């Protein structure tokens, strides 16, 4: 295994460091970070600074790496040199907490490696580039096992699966959870193609400790954090782990005004009996300090448990697209198979499900279980048809442009439908608060407990002060969010991306319904 090592970022003062990694020369530079910009805002600033090349940026939230509940997230932004499209993703797992605990407020990877299975290995005070050809052709699950066998089961990993080798638009990253079941997720908002163009297979953090991020008042942070946890747990949606059902199901619940408390009691009874049968270590939370717990919490209704929101989302998408064509048992088999394949290959399987539905309609064919499985095999084999489907619904509509019945059915960003709702919150304020969460590293699933509520928002200013030692008001935090929104809109306009549509998380469609159908 070829190794290029760089020792590093000695922390001589309260400043964190930003690591700038050049994949072409396999060199590393460090720059001081004064903490005035952070989270998603810092990620986009760094992207803009280095986007003359292939670039991939990871920034933990300001509160990530501290004992603040649900502050478990990091922002990933990426852009390839020859394309105008920019991917913005928000991830959880064990990587963000451990990255922030190393006193790194950002990693920038630019350029391109000759070898396409390069590992970036990060440990205390050292970053190494490693050639790891054994990973070629392996599934995401096999890669996680191989890497953790070498560096220990507590190492945290961000990587890309075999689907990204074909630069598929719907290829996704994989992000590990703390050791247990499930082992990792493939966030649907992420793209593995950007990391593939740089030639990096995975980024590995070898660290056993969490919550070692720098903060000025750790006792105050812990005290305020307990109050924040109470707000989150007292909310019926967050306290009931209902975000674990996935956004499609949650949307139906909000639209139909189901009794959430009755649903919660039903799920608790079902999950308790099932989990007691298992002797494996079960992950209920995506990361330490998550108090919502979206993993292994809800029953499928057939005696099994959804391991993650993604699995629930795939089931809901399959039922939406193919319920009229298949029996219940076939739908369950289809869900199991597609969930497994998506996780193995690193694919946004939800978008692929909708792309396959459009394909069947364009070809005027009645779908069957075997036909669906064959289309997945086409994608895995990177055939001409497979590449069309892996381009998502937009690509299917382009290829079948003469089929008028499918035009207009390409997946649209949720934010394009913002005017369809009569919300009890100003739209710009909603977006600023979402950006506030992403800047701080707080999970958007906690929105139901915290968004548009005076006391929880004020509590965030206390947490900011305990972390940084600097006073701040809610208005000033929202002003920074507004600056971040403007920075992105200007960049999108400069690159002529997506008609300048705001890059708001797709979960916003749930919040549209929440603020339309509730008293909040």
N, C-alpha and C positions, 0 to 999 in steps of 0.2 A: 504494500500500500504506500503510494507516494505521499509525502507529508511536506507542507510548507507552513511553518509556525511563525507567529508574531506575538511577542509578549507585550504586555500592555498598559492598561489604563489605570495607572496608580492614582488613587483618589486622595489627593493632598488637601482638598478643601471640601466645602459642601456641594460643589458642582458635580452633577453627573456628566457622563461623556456620551458623545455620539460617535459610533464607529463607522467609518467609511471604508468599505471593502471593494477593491477593484478585482473583479473576477478574471480579467484578461492578464494582469500582471501578478495576481494572487498576493497583493500587498494590502496593508491596512494602515489607515491614518485615524487619528482621534481628534475631536474638537470639543472644547468645553461647551456645556449647555447651562445657561443661567436660569432655566426654568420658567422664563416669561412666556414662552410658547410651549405647548404641550399637547399630547394626544393626537387627535386627528388633524388639528391645526398645524402642529409641527410636522406631521407626516406629509401633508400636501406642500408645505413650504420646502421641505427637503426634496420632494419629487420635482418641484419646479426648478430647484437649483441644479439638479443633476439630470434632467430629462433629455439632454442632447444625446444620451446613450440609452441602452437598455437599463432600466432602473427598477428596483424592488425595495420598498421601504417598510420597516416595521417599527411602530412606536407604541409602547404601553401607555395607558392612561396615567394621568398625574397621580391618582390615588392607588393605582395598581401596584402590587408589591408591598402593600401595607395592610394592617388588619381592619380594613373597612369592608363591611358586608357588600357583596355583589360588585365590588370594584375589581373585576377579574379579567378585564378586556384589553385588547390591543387593536390598533388600526393597521391594516396592510394596504398600501397603494402600490400600483405597478403600471409600467408602460414600456412597450418595446420601441426601439428606435424608429422603426419603419411604419408604425401604426399610430393613428391619432387617438385610438380608444384608450381610456384609463380605467382601471379596475380599482374600486374602493371596497374593502371588506373589513368587517369587524369580527374578531375571533375571540374565543375563550380557550379553555383547556389549561394545562399546566405551564405552557410556554410564557404567556404574558407575565404572570406573577414571578417566575424565576428570572426572566429577563430584567424586570425592574429591580429585583433583589440583587442583581449584579451591578447596580448603579449605572446601567446603560439606559438612557432615555430614547435611544433610537439606533437602528442599524440600517445603513444604506448599502445595497449591493448593486454595483454597476458593471457594465462591460459584458464580456462573454467568455466562458471557459472553452478550451478545446475539447476537454473530456466532458461528457454529458451526465456523468454519475459522480460529480464532485460533491463532497460533503463539507459543509462549514461546521467545524466543531468548536464550541465556545465553552471554556471553563474559566475559573477564577484567574484573571490577569493574562489570559492567553487565548488567541484565536488561531485556528489552524485550517488550512485547505487540505482535504484528503481525497485522493482518488479511490473510489469504492466501487469497482466494476461488478462486484458480486450482486449489486442491487438491480442490474439491468434485467428487465423481464419479470421482475417480482411484483406481486400484488402489493397494495398498500399495507395489508395485514402482515404479509411476509417481511416487508421492509421494516415495519415497527418492531417485529420480533427479532430480526437480524441486528438492528441497531441497538436495541435494549439488551440483547445478549452480549454485545461487545462493551457497551458503556454502562450497563446497569439498568434495572427496571425503573429507576427514579428519573432517568434523563427525560427531558422534554424535547419534542420534535415537531417541526413544521416541514412538510415535504410534499412531493407531487407523485401521483400514481402513473401507471402505464398509459392512461388515456392522454396525458399531457405530452407524451412523446410524439403524438400526431398533431400537436398544437390545436386541439379541439377548443372551440369557444366555450363549450360546456364542460371542459375538464376542470376539476377543482383541486384545491390543496387538501392534504390531510393534516389534522392537528391532534396531537395526543391529549388524552385525559390523564390524570394521575393513575398509576398502575391499578388495573381492575377491569371490570366488564361494564360497559363497552370500553375498548382500548383507545379509540380515537373517533373523530368525526370528520366529515368532508363538507365544510360550510358551503352552501349553495351560492352564496354571494361571492365566493373566491374564484380565482382562475389559476390553474396550474400552468397554463401556456406561457405566462410571463416569466415564471421561474425557469421553465424549460428553455426559453430562448437565451437565458443567461447561462444555462448549462448546469445549474445547481440542482441536485436531486433532493437534498434535505439540509436543514439547519438543525443542529443538535446542541442543546444546552445541558452540560453535565454539572448538575448542581442538585443537592438534596434539600436545601432549605428554601422556605418561602418567607415572605413578610420582612425581608431585610432591607427594603428600600429606605432611603434616607428620609427622615422626617424630624421636624424641629421639636415637636411635643408628642411623643409616643403615647404617654398616658392620656392626654387629652383626646388624641385620635381614637384610642380604644374606647373611651367613655362616650364620645359622640357617636362612634360606630355602633355601640349597643343601642342607642336611641334610634339610629337609622334602621337597624335590624327590626326593631319593634314596629316601626311604620310599615315596613315591607311585609312582615309576617301577619300583621293585623288586617291587611287587605285580603278579601276573600279570594281574588284571582291569584295573587302572588302566593299567599299563604297556603292555597290549595294546589300549588304547583301546576295550575292549569295551562301555563305556557308550554308545558311539556307535551300537550296534545297537538301542538303545531298550529300555525297561523290559520290554515284552511278550516280546521275544526273549530278553533276559537272564534273565527269569523261567524260561523254558523250559530254558535252559542249566543253571541252578542246580537245577531240579527233576529234570532228566534226568541230572545229573552228567556232562555231556559233558567231554571232555578239552579244557580251554580252551587249552592250549598248542598242540595240533594245529590247533584252529580258528584261532588267531592266525597260525600259519605259513601256512595256506591263504589267509587274507585278505591277508596281506602280499604274497604272490605275485600275487594278482589285482589289488590296488590299484596296484602299481608300474607294471605295463604300461599301465594305463588312464591314469594321471595323466601319464605321459610324452608322451602324444599331445596334450595340451592346452597351448596357448600362453598361456592366461589365468592371471592371478594367482589361486592357489587358497588359500582359507582352510582350514587344518587345525584351527585352534583358534578358539574363540569369542571370545577376548580375549588380548592379550599377557599373558604369565606363566602361561597355562594350560599345564601339562606333560602333560596327558592327551591332548587332541586328538581331539575326537569328530566333526569335520567331514571329509567326503570321505575316509573311512578304510576303509570296508567295501564289498564288492561285493554287488550284488543277485543275482549268479549269472547274469546275462544280458549281462555285459560292461560294464555301467554301474555307477556308484558312488553310494551314498547320500550326498546332500549334507549331511544332518544327521540326528540321531536322530529328529526328527519324521517324516521321510519313511519311515524304517524302521518307526516306530510305526504309521503309517497303513497300510502294507503288511500288517503283522501283524494289525491290526484287521480289514481287508478279508478276509484269508484266514480269520480266525476266524469272521466273520459270513457270508461268501458263497462259501466254497470249494466247498460242495456244490452250488452253483447255477450256477457258471460254469467255463469252461475256463481253463487257465493263462494263455493269451494275453489273455483278457478280464480276468482279475484284474490282470494287469500294466497293461493299458490303463486300468482303473478306478483303480489306484493312481496312475498318472501324472496322470490328469485331476483326481482329488480333491486330490492334493498341490498341484497348480498352483492350483486354485480356492481352496483353503484359504489359501494364501499371498497370493493376489491380494486376497481379500476380508477377510482377517483373521478366520478362523473356526477354532474348535477342531474340526477335521475328524474327529478320532477319536471324539469324542462324537456328532457327526452320523452317522457310520457306524453306531454302535450304535443311535441313534434310528431310522434308516432300517430297520434289521433288525427292530426292534420294530413299526414301522409295517407292514411287509410281513406279519409274523405276525398282527397285529391284523386286517388286511384279508384274511388267508388267501390272499395272492397269492404266486406264485413269483417271486422277483426276477430281473431281467435287467439287463444292462449299460445298455441304453437307459432302462429305468425308473429306475435309480439316477441316471443323468445328468439325467433329467427332474426328479427330486426336488431335486437341487442347483440346478437352474434355478428351481424354485419358491421355494427359500430366497433366491436372489439377487433375485427379483422381489418378495419380501415378500408373497406371497399368503397366504391364510388357512392353507393346508396348510404353506406354507413357514415361517410363524411358529410353527406347532405343532412342526415338526421342529427349528427353531432354539431351541426351549425345552429341547431335550435329551431324554434318555430319561424323565426325571421328568414332563415335560409330556405326552409321548406316552401314558404310563401314565394320567395324569389324564384326558385326552380320551377314551381308550378304556377307561374304568374298568370297563365291562361285559365286557371280554375278559379272562377270568381267566387265560388262558395266558400273558399278558405281565406280569401283576401280579407284583411282587417282583423284576423284572428291571431296574429302574431302576439306573443307575450309583450305587454307594455309595462313600463315602470309604474308602480303604484302611484307615484306622485303626479302622473299625468291625469289622474282622475280626481284630483283634489277638489275641483269645483263641483263635483257631483254630490258633495255632502254639505249639510247645514250644521256646522260645528259650533259647539259651545266654547270654543277657544280660538283666538286669532291664529291664522295659519302660520304667519311668520314667527309668532311667539312659540308655536308648537315646534317648528323646525329649529329655532334657536335652543330650545330646551333639549331636543334630541342631540344636537351638536354638543351641548353642555355635558350630557351624559357620556358621549363618545370621547370628548376631551378629558374627562375625569377618569374614564375607564369603567364606568358603571353600566351594568347590563341593561339593555333596553327592555327586558322582560319586567324590570321593576317599575316601569313607567306607570302602571296602574296605581301604584302606591305613592309615587313621588311627583309625577308631572302635574303642573298647574296647581300645586298646593303650597301655600305660603310657608308653613312651618318646616316641611321637609326641605324645601329649596333654601330656606335660611340656614338650616342645619348643614347644608353643603358648604356654605361660606365658612362655618366653623371648622369643618374638616379641611378646607383649603388652608386656613390659617395654621391649624395644627401641623399640616404637612410642610408648608413653606415658610411659616413665620411671618407672612405678609397679610395685612388686612385686605379684605375685599367685600364688596356688596353683591347682592343678587343681580342688581342692574349691571354692575361691571362684568360679572361673569357672563351675562347674556350679551353684553356688548362685544366681548371677545368671540362668542359664538357667532354673532352677526358678522364680525370681521372675517371669520373663517368661511362662512357661507359666501361672502362677497369674494374672497380670495379664490374659492373654487369656481364660482360663476365666471369670474374674469378669465381664469385659466381655461375653462371649458369653451368660452367664447373665442379666446385666442386660438385654440386648436380646432374650433368649429365642430365640437363634439355634441352629438345627440340633441341638436336644436337647443343647446344650453339648458337642458333639463337638469334640475337639481339632483345631486346624487344622495337622495334620502334613502335610508334603509327600507327594504320592502315590507318590513313589519309595520310600517306606518299605515298600511291599509287596515290593520286591526285597530290602530289608534283612531283612525277616521271614524270607524264604526263605534268605538268606545265613547268618543266625545260627541257623537251624534245621538246615541241611544241611551246615554246615562245622564245623571244629574251633575256629573263632574264639570 
